[in-house]
Amino acid sequence: MNCFVYHICRQQDKFDFTKGYVGISSNPSYRWQRHKLYEKDGRLINAYRKYDDIIEYVLVEGNRKYCLDLENKLRPIARMGWNLVAGGGMPPSHKGKRMSQAQKDNISKSNSGVHGPRWKGYWIVDSEKFNTSIDVAARFGCTTKTVCNRVKNPDYPTWTFEPAERKSRK
């Protein structure tokens, strides 16, 4: 499978690999969107909020091993640029690991409610109707966590969630 090494930085720092964020992905445009919407990348999301001249571009395309090696050369240590960890590693895989019943219960509990995958309804934000919290986050330039917190907060009365009407079975 082909992989891409990409660089996210300010316009003035293009090709200065000591600055910005270097990453790998098989789908860079999707990965860039995820960087903007989720708060796990603390340094990176803060940079998106702070600067208005951030650019994203692909450096090279190759196989996964080559891309991991290149990322390791560009990010040999943790906390270099906007990266939190050193490059060249893959996230840990949970494939084949068994979960305890407590873990399963916690996942089930967190997946229920207005931001879980099984809910049916709409997000109503300032009279606009959205199908998912991700759509709301993309429209207003915030994270899904912010969307869910605002729905629960009485200081934002125009941010609501309306469950869909249940159809009765006959």
N, C-alpha and C positions, 0 to 999 in steps of 0.2 A: 504494500500500500504506500502511495506517495505521501510525503510529509512536507511541511513548509516551515522554515525558520523565518520569524517575522520580528520587526522592531517597531515599538511604539515610543514616540519621543516628541519633543517640541520641534517645530520647523527648523529652528536654528541649530538643533543638535543632530540633524540627519547625518547618518553614517559615523557619528561619534558613539561607539558602542559602549563607552564607559557610562553613558547617561541613558535614561529612559528604561524601557522594559524589553527584554528579549525573551521570546517564547517559541514553542513549536506547536503545530496543529495540522490535522489533515483537512481542516476547513477554516482557514484564517478569518474570513469575514464573519462567520458565526461566532468564532472565539472572541473576536473584537467586541461584538455586541454583548456577549456574556460578561466581558471585563467591565463594560460600562454599566451594566444593570445590577451586578452583585457585589456586596461589600467585603467578600473574603479577601480581595486584592486591595487592602487598605491603602497602601502607598499609591497604587495605580489609580484607584477611584478618586482619591484626593487630588491627584494631578489633573484628572479629567475635569474636576470641579474648579480647580484653581486657574488653569490655563485654557485659553481659547484657540491656541495654535498647535494643538496636538495632531500629529499625523501617524498613520499606520501604513506600513508597507512590508512586502515580502522581500526577504534577502535572497533566499535560495530554495529550490525544490529538490528533494532527493528521497532516498529511502530512510526509514525511521532511525537506523543506526547512525547513518551519516549526519542526520539533523541533530540527534542527541549529542554526538561528538562535537559538532560545531557550536551548539548551545553551551556545552561545557567549556569550550575555549573562550567564548564571549562572556560567560558568567561563571568564572572559576570559584568565586567565593559568594557566601550569602550576603544579603543586603547591599548588593552592588546595583547602582542605579535605582530603579523602582522595583526590582526583583526582591523578593523576600528570602528565597533560598538559592543555592548554587544551581547552575544549569546542568543538564545532562542526565537527569533522573526522571523517572516516570512516577506519577502518583501511585500510592500503594493500591494493589488490587485486592478486592474482597471476594473474588471469584472462588468458589469452593469452600468458603468458610461458613460454618453453621452459627446461627444466631440463637441466643437464649430466648425463652418465652418473654422475659422482661424486655429485651430489646425489641422483639416483635410488637409487644403491647405499646411501647413508647413510639414506635414508628406509626402504628395504627392510630394512636391518639393524636400525633402531630399531623397526620394526613387527613384528619377530620376537621370540620369547621369551614370557614369561608375561604381559606386559602389552600385547602386540600384538593387533591385531584378528583374526588368523588362528588364535590358539591355541584349543584345546578343553580345557576342564577346569573346575575349581572352586577358589575361594579358601576355605580352611578357617581360620577365626579363632575361637579359643576354643570349639571344637566346633560352631560355626555354619557352615553351608555357603552360599556366595554365588556367583552366576554371573559377576559382574564386579568389578573393583577399584573402580569408581564406587559400586556397592552397598555395599561394605565401608566406603568413605570416608564415605558418607552415614550409615551405621549408627553409626560410631564418631566422627563429627565431626572427621575429619581429611582430608587431601588424598590424591589417588591417588598422588602421588609418595611420600608417607609410607608408604602401604600397600605399594608396590613395594619401598621400601628396607627395611621391616621384614621382608618375606619373605626378603630376602637376608641379614639380620642374625641371627647365632646367638644374640643376646641376647633374641630373641623366638621361642622354640621353638614357641609355640602359633599362630604366624602362618605358614601354609604354603600352597603351591599344589600341587594334585594334578592332573596331566594326565589327561584322559579316556583310557580304554582304546581303543586303535585296533582298528577292526573289520577283519578280514582279508577281502580280496576273493577270491571264488571263482568 
